Amino acid sequence: MIFETRDVAIHPPGKFSAPELHPELGSHLEWRFVRFRYKVARKIVGDSLHSINVLVSKDTSGLPEGLATLAQGIVANLRSLITTWSEHHASLADEG
């Protein structure tokens, strides 16, 4: 979902398309209003935070010193983002 949404945001189709049904509003709207709605954006941000957290939380003992330091700095900053996210939304484990 992340990459598909990114692709149409960066390279939107050059032709007109039929209106799509917006699930929350129950109305047919231009595709951008359906694709870039709040629920989809929230899932993409939650999935992105989760993916970054998994990548940088791995054991860094075998990494070069500079890369390990970078990962540790990202983890420190990411913890604050994840805490804020969990306070306003579901925890990352619940985003599924």
N, C-alpha and C positions, 0 to 999 in steps of 0.2 A: 504494500500500500504506500509506503513512504516514497519509493522510487517512482511509482506510477504517478502519484500526485505531483512530485517534483518535476517529472518530465512534462506534464501538461501545463504546469505553471511556467516553466522556462520556455517550452516550445509548444504553445497552444496551436490547435488545428487552424488552418487558414480558411476553412469553409464554415458556413452556417450549419447548425444541426438543429434537430427538433428539440423543443423544450423537454426537460426531464422532470419527473415527479419528485418534489422535495419531500422526503419522508416525514419530517416534523411538521411542515406547514400544510401538507396535503394539496399543494398547488403545483402546477407545471411552471417551471422557471427556466431561465437560461442556464446552461450546464455549469457555469462557474459558481453560481449560487448553491448548487447541489454539491459539487465536488469540494468546495472550500468552506463548508459550514463548520460551526463550532465543534460539533461532535467528532468530525473527522480530524480537525486540527488538534483537538485534545488528545486523540489516540496517537497521532503522529508524534507529538511532543513527548508523550509518555513513553512510547516505544523507543524513541531516540534516546531519552534519558536512561532508560533501562539498558539499551545496547551499549552506550558509552560506559555506564557503570560496570557492566560485565567485563568489558574489555580492559578497563584500567584498574579493576580490583583484583586482577590475577597476581600471583606471586611474581615480584619483580626482581628476585635475587639473582636470576640468571641473565638479566638485561645489562647492557652497558650503563655505566653510572649516570650519564646525562639523560638517557631514556627513562631510567628508573626514577630519577628526580622529577622529571616531567610528569610521569604517571602519578606519582605521589602528590604533586601539586594539583593535578586535575581531580584526584580523589577528594582532596581537602575542599576544593571549591564545589565539587559535585554534591557532596554531602549536604551543603546548605541548600542547593537547588532542589534536591530530592526531599528534604524536610519541608521546604516551602510548598512543593508540589503536593506532597502527601497531606498537608494541612488544608489545602484548597480543593483537592481532588481525591481520588482513591490512591492507595499506596501503589507503587509500581507493580507489585506482585498481583494486585487486583485488576490492573488495566486489561490484561489478557486480551 
